[in-house]
């Protein structure tokens, strides 16, 4: 099993550009999450999904969108990139919620200039 | 104010020495408390998990403790190795999807 994979690993965007961060898991997990990690801060939840076709906002959803058309994939879309979105983005999955172990991808380092 | 505070922010120790990392929380109730290890440039990986009713849990050289009365958890690393150099994150699981992450402690083990 590859676990949780993310692409790309690094990306530099100009202000106002858009992009999609890809996330795929092969563990047949129902729950998937997107977090951002800023220096000196704990991970912040952007969006999460409890199953295909179901998504909901986390703590910091502004400027982002997600979709969940399959169990495996959970892409994160950035529209009109802003410098405040410079961060490291992690995708994670878990079998259920309720404190189940989360499995994290390797992260995408995004810089917006 | 963060609901999960970790200390110290960073720590440097010599290989072979022991160390203890602290996690103070205000979250209540919660399902469980995990310690994650995050290597540089990688995603976090779970080390230990404790429910709110457990006091201690070990995983090899890693031992986590939980004191629900003082709302503190600690992660003790015994006989540190160079590969222990990483960030260690305390995470409280709460509700269906809610995980509350601490800010982490960055550990550097020197030869």
Interface residues (C-beta under 8 A of the other chain):
Chain A: X4 X31 X33 X35 X40 X41 X42 X43 X44 X45 X48 X50 X56 X90 X92 X97 X98 X99 X100 X101 X102 X104 X105 X106 X107
Chain B: X2 X4 X9 X30 X31 X32 X34 X41 X42 X43 X44 X45 X46 X49 X89 X93 X94 X95 X96 X97 X98 X99 X100 X101 X102 X103 X104
